[in-house]
Amino acid sequence: MAPVVDRLTDEYENTVEIRAMNVENDAAAAQLASSFRVQYGSTFVFVRADGTTADTLVGEVSEDALRETLDALK
């Protein structure tokens, strides 16, 4: 998934902010994941500018599904 996320991060630069976090190695990231009730690896939480959750995708997600969700945030 990392290559897809990296590609989308570059493509959506200046449009949406993408943050990739590894909760296994970062206590702050683990706390943030907990606040969004993330329970599984490869969980994508899409947050609107006002801080509300727009969507959540879990597991191995297609690039098209990620792109569709990102486009909805623009």
DSSP file (Angstrom, degrees, kcal/mol; ACC not computed):
  #  RESIDUE AA STRUCTURE BP1 BP2  ACC     N-H-->O    O-->H-N    N-H-->O    O-->H-N    TCO  KAPPA ALPHA  PHI   PSI    X-CA   Y-CA   Z-CA
    1    1 A M     >        0   0    0      0, 0.0     4,-2.7     0, 0.0     3,-0.3   0.000 360.0 360.0 360.0 -26.6    0.0    0.0    0.0
    2    2 A A  H  >  +     0   0    0      1,-0.2     4,-2.9     2,-0.2     5,-0.2   0.896 360.0  50.8 -56.9 -44.2    2.9    2.4    0.6
    3    3 A P  H  > S+     0   0    0      0, 0.0     4,-2.2     0, 0.0    -1,-0.2   0.894 112.3  47.8 -62.0 -36.6    3.6    3.0   -3.1
    4    4 A V  H  > S+     0   0    0     -3,-0.3     4,-2.6     2,-0.2     5,-0.2   0.933 113.2  47.0 -67.2 -45.8    0.0    3.8   -3.7
    5    5 A V  H  X S+     0   0    0     -4,-2.7     4,-2.5     1,-0.2    -1,-0.2   0.907 112.5  50.6 -63.5 -41.3   -0.2    6.2   -0.7
    6    6 A D  H  X S+     0   0    0     -4,-2.9     4,-2.0    -5,-0.2    -1,-0.2   0.919 111.2  48.3 -61.6 -43.5    3.0    7.8   -1.8
    7    7 A R  H  X S+     0   0    0     -4,-2.2     4,-2.4    -5,-0.2    -2,-0.2   0.921 113.7  46.1 -63.5 -44.6    1.8    8.3   -5.3
    8    8 A L  H  X S+     0   0    0     -4,-2.6     4,-2.7     2,-0.2    -1,-0.2   0.856 107.9  57.8 -68.6 -34.1   -1.6    9.8   -4.1
    9    9 A T  H  < S+     0   0    0     -4,-2.5     4,-0.3    -5,-0.2    -1,-0.2   0.927 111.3  42.4 -59.7 -44.8    0.3   12.0   -1.6
   10   10 A D  H >< S+     0   0    0     -4,-2.0     3,-0.9     1,-0.2    -2,-0.2   0.922 115.6  49.3 -66.6 -43.9    2.2   13.6   -4.5
   11   11 A E  H 3< S+     0   0    0     -4,-2.4    -2,-0.2     1,-0.2    -1,-0.2   0.863 116.1  41.2 -65.7 -37.0   -0.8   13.8   -6.8
   12   12 A Y  T >X S+     0   0    0     -4,-2.7     3,-2.4    -5,-0.1     4,-2.2   0.278  80.8 139.1 -98.0  10.8   -3.1   15.4   -4.2
   13   13 A E  T <4 S+     0   0    0     -3,-0.9     4,-0.1     1,-0.3    -3,-0.1  -0.293  76.0  15.0 -55.3 138.0   -0.5   17.8   -2.8
   14   14 A N  T 34 S+     0   0    0      2,-0.2    -1,-0.3     1,-0.1     3,-0.1   0.499 123.9  66.4  70.7   6.4   -2.0   21.2   -2.2
   15   15 A T  T <4 S+     0   0    0     -3,-2.4     2,-0.3     1,-0.6    -2,-0.2   0.698 112.6   1.0-116.4 -54.3   -5.5   19.7   -2.5
   16   16 A V  S  < S-     0   0    0     -4,-2.2    -1,-0.6    -7,-0.1     2,-0.5  -0.963  71.9-119.5-133.7 153.5   -5.8   17.4    0.5
   17   17 A E        -     0   0    0     -2,-0.3     2,-0.5    -3,-0.1    -4,-0.1  -0.830  26.5-165.4 -96.1 126.3   -3.4   16.6    3.3
   18   18 A I        -     0   0    0     -2,-0.5     2,-0.5    -9,-0.1    28,-0.0  -0.948   5.5-175.1-114.0 128.1   -2.4   13.0    3.6
   19   19 A R        -     0   0    0     -2,-0.5     2,-0.5     2,-0.0    -2,-0.0  -0.985   8.2-161.3-124.1 122.8   -0.7   11.7    6.7
   20   20 A A        -     0   0    0     -2,-0.5     2,-0.4    24,-0.0    24,-0.0  -0.894  16.2-174.4-101.3 130.3    0.6    8.1    6.9
   21   21 A M        -     0   0    0     -2,-0.5     2,-0.7     8,-0.1     3,-0.1  -0.971  23.7-149.9-130.3 140.9    1.2    6.9   10.5
   22   22 A N    >>  -     0   0    0     -2,-0.4     3,-1.0     1,-0.1     4,-0.5  -0.908  11.0-171.1-107.3 104.2    2.7    3.8   11.9
   23   23 A V  T 34 S+     0   0    0     -2,-0.7     7,-0.2     1,-0.2     3,-0.2   0.683  79.0  67.3 -72.0 -16.7    1.0    3.2   15.2
   24   24 A E  T 34 S+     0   0    0      1,-0.2    -1,-0.2    -3,-0.1     3,-0.1   0.784 112.5  29.5 -72.4 -26.1    3.4    0.4   16.2
   25   25 A N  T <4 S+     0   0    0     -3,-1.0     2,-0.4     1,-0.2    -1,-0.2   0.323 114.1  62.4-116.0   6.0    6.3    2.7   16.5
   26   26 A D     X  -     0   0    0     -4,-0.5     4,-2.4    -3,-0.2     5,-0.2  -0.919  54.6-163.9-143.0 110.2    4.7    6.0   17.5
   27   27 A A  H  > S+     0   0    0     -2,-0.4     4,-2.2     1,-0.2     5,-0.2   0.874  95.4  52.0 -62.2 -38.9    2.8    6.5   20.7
   28   28 A A  H  > S+     0   0    0      2,-0.2     4,-2.3     1,-0.2    -1,-0.2   0.907 110.7  48.1 -64.5 -41.1    1.2    9.8   19.5
   29   29 A A  H  > S+     0   0    0      2,-0.2     4,-2.8     1,-0.2    -2,-0.2   0.888 110.2  52.4 -65.3 -38.8    0.0    8.0   16.3
   30   30 A A  H  X S+     0   0    0     -4,-2.4     4,-2.1    -7,-0.2    -2,-0.2   0.894 109.6  48.9 -64.0 -39.5   -1.3    5.2   18.4
   31   31 A Q  H  X S+     0   0    0     -4,-2.2     4,-1.9     2,-0.2    -2,-0.2   0.909 111.9  48.4 -66.3 -42.2   -3.3    7.6   20.5
   32   32 A L  H  X S+     0   0    0     -4,-2.3     4,-1.2     2,-0.2    -2,-0.2   0.924 110.6  51.3 -63.1 -44.1   -4.7    9.4   17.4
   33   33 A A  H  <>S+     0   0    0     -4,-2.8     5,-2.8     1,-0.2     3,-0.5   0.901 108.4  52.4 -59.5 -41.1   -5.7    6.0   16.0
   34   34 A S  H ><5S+     0   0    0     -4,-2.1     3,-1.5     1,-0.2    -1,-0.2   0.886 103.8  56.4 -62.3 -38.9   -7.4    5.1   19.2
   35   35 A S  H 3<5S+     0   0    0     -4,-1.9    -1,-0.2     1,-0.3    -2,-0.2   0.785 110.8  44.4 -65.9 -25.4   -9.4    8.4   19.0
   36   36 A F  T 3<5S-     0   0    0     -4,-1.2    -1,-0.3    -3,-0.5    -2,-0.2   0.310 116.5-118.1 -97.1   7.0  -10.7    7.4   15.6
   37   37 A R  T < 5 +     0   0    0     -3,-1.5     2,-0.4     1,-0.2    -3,-0.2   0.830  48.8 173.5  59.7  36.5  -11.3    3.8   16.9
   38   38 A V      < +     0   0    0     -5,-2.8    -1,-0.2     1,-0.2    -2,-0.1  -0.630  10.2 165.3 -74.6 126.9   -8.9    2.3   14.5
   39   39 A Q        +     0   0    0     -2,-0.4     2,-0.3     1,-0.1    -1,-0.2   0.512  53.6  52.8-119.2 -11.4   -8.5   -1.4   15.3
   40   40 A Y  S    S-     0   0    0      1,-0.0     3,-0.2    19,-0.0    -1,-0.1  -0.914  82.6-103.6-130.7 152.1   -6.8   -2.9   12.3
   41   41 A G  S    S+     0   0    0     -2,-0.3    18,-0.5     1,-0.2    -2,-0.1  -0.269 102.0  35.1 -64.2 161.7   -3.7   -2.2   10.2
   42   42 A S  S    S+     0   0    0      1,-0.2    17,-2.3    16,-0.1     2,-0.5   0.954  79.2 156.0  52.6  56.8   -4.2   -0.5    6.9
   43   43 A T  E     -A   58   0A   0     15,-0.2     2,-0.6    -3,-0.2    15,-0.2  -0.959  28.5-157.4-111.8 129.3   -7.1    1.7    8.0
   44   44 A F  E     -A   57   0A   0     13,-3.6    13,-2.6    -2,-0.5     2,-0.5  -0.929   6.8-170.2-110.3 117.4   -7.7    4.9    6.1
   45   45 A V  E     -A   56   0A   0     -2,-0.6     2,-0.6    11,-0.2    11,-0.2  -0.937   7.8-156.3-109.7 123.5   -9.6    7.6    8.0
   46   46 A F  E     -A   55   0A   0      9,-3.0     8,-3.5    -2,-0.5     9,-1.3  -0.891  12.6-168.4-104.2 118.8  -10.7   10.6    5.9
   47   47 A V  E     -A   53   0A   0     -2,-0.6     6,-0.2     6,-0.3     5,-0.1  -0.907  14.3-134.1-115.2 131.3  -11.2   13.7    7.9
   48   48 A R    >   -     0   0    0      4,-3.1     3,-2.2    -2,-0.5    25,-0.0  -0.274  35.6 -99.6 -72.9 166.3  -12.9   16.9    6.7
   49   49 A A  T 3  S+     0   0    0      1,-0.3    -1,-0.1    24,-0.2    -2,-0.0   0.775 123.7  59.2 -59.2 -27.4  -11.4   20.3    7.4
   50   50 A D  T 3  S-     0   0    0      2,-0.1    -1,-0.3     1,-0.0     3,-0.1   0.438 120.9-106.9 -84.6   2.5  -13.8   20.7   10.3
   51   51 A G  S <  S+     0   0    0     -3,-2.2     2,-0.2     1,-0.3    -2,-0.1   0.379  77.7 128.8  92.8  -4.0  -12.4   17.6   12.0
   52   52 A T        -     0   0    0      1,-0.1    -4,-3.1    -5,-0.1     2,-0.4  -0.556  66.2-105.2 -84.6 152.1  -15.4   15.3   11.4
   53   53 A T  E     -A   47   0A   0     -6,-0.2    -6,-0.3    -2,-0.2     3,-0.1  -0.625  31.5-177.1 -78.9 125.4  -14.8   11.9    9.8
   54   54 A A  E     -     0   0A   0     -8,-3.5     2,-0.3    -2,-0.4    -7,-0.2   0.833  65.4 -24.0 -87.7 -38.1  -15.9   11.8    6.2
   55   55 A D  E     -A   46   0A   0     -9,-1.3    -9,-3.0     2,-0.0     2,-0.4  -0.978  50.2-145.1-167.5 160.8  -15.2    8.1    5.6
   56   56 A T  E     -A   45   0A   0     -2,-0.3     2,-0.4   -11,-0.2   -11,-0.2  -0.992  10.8-170.0-138.6 131.6  -13.2    5.1    6.8
   57   57 A L  E     -A   44   0A   0    -13,-2.6   -13,-3.6    -2,-0.4     2,-0.4  -0.982   9.9-160.2-121.9 134.9  -11.8    2.3    4.6
   58   58 A V  E     -A   43   0A   0     -2,-0.4   -15,-0.2   -15,-0.2     2,-0.1  -0.926  46.2  -0.3-121.2 138.3  -10.2   -0.8    6.2
   59   59 A G  S    S-     0   0    0    -17,-2.3     2,-0.8   -18,-0.5   -15,-0.1  -0.417 112.2  -7.9  93.4-165.0   -7.9   -3.3    4.8
   60   60 A E  S    S-     0   0    0     -2,-0.1     2,-0.4   -17,-0.0    -2,-0.1  -0.607  75.8-171.8 -72.0 108.4   -6.3   -3.7    1.4
   61   61 A V        -     0   0    0     -2,-0.8    -2,-0.1    -4,-0.1    -4,-0.0  -0.830  22.3-113.6-110.1 141.2   -8.1   -0.9   -0.6
   62   62 A S     >  -     0   0    0     -2,-0.4     4,-2.1     1,-0.1     5,-0.2  -0.336  22.0-120.7 -70.0 153.8   -7.8   -0.3   -4.3
   63   63 A E  H  > S+     0   0    0      1,-0.2     4,-2.8     2,-0.2     5,-0.2   0.878 115.0  56.3 -60.1 -37.7   -6.2    2.9   -5.6
   64   64 A D  H  > S+     0   0    0      2,-0.2     4,-2.5     1,-0.2    -1,-0.2   0.896 106.0  49.6 -62.7 -40.4   -9.4    3.7   -7.3
   65   65 A A  H  > S+     0   0    0      2,-0.2     4,-2.0     1,-0.2    -1,-0.2   0.905 113.1  46.7 -65.9 -40.8  -11.4    3.5   -4.0
   66   66 A L  H  X S+     0   0    0     -4,-2.1     4,-2.7     2,-0.2    -2,-0.2   0.930 112.8  49.4 -64.2 -44.8   -8.8    5.7   -2.3
   67   67 A R  H  X S+     0   0    0     -4,-2.8     4,-2.7     1,-0.2    -2,-0.2   0.903 109.5  51.7 -61.7 -42.6   -8.9    8.2   -5.2
   68   68 A E  H  X S+     0   0    0     -4,-2.5     4,-1.5     2,-0.2    -1,-0.2   0.915 112.4  45.7 -61.2 -43.9  -12.7    8.3   -5.2
   69   69 A T  H  X S+     0   0    0     -4,-2.0     4,-0.6     2,-0.2    -2,-0.2   0.901 113.0  49.7 -68.2 -40.5  -12.8    9.1   -1.5
   70   70 A L  H >X S+     0   0    0     -4,-2.7     3,-1.2     1,-0.2     4,-0.7   0.906 107.7  54.5 -62.9 -42.0  -10.1   11.7   -1.8
   71   71 A D  H >< S+     0   0    0     -4,-2.7     3,-0.8     1,-0.3    -1,-0.2   0.850 101.9  58.2 -61.1 -34.3  -11.9   13.4   -4.7
   72   72 A A  H 3< S+     0   0    0     -4,-1.5    -1,-0.3     1,-0.2    -2,-0.2   0.721 101.7  56.8 -68.3 -20.0  -15.0   13.6   -2.5
   73   73 A L  H <<        0   0    0     -3,-1.2    -1,-0.2    -4,-0.6    -2,-0.2   0.657 360.0 360.0 -84.6 -16.8  -13.0   15.7    0.1
   74   74 A K    <<        0   0    0     -3,-0.8    -1,-0.2    -4,-0.7    -2,-0.1   0.517 360.0 360.0 -61.8 360.0  -11.9   18.3   -2.4
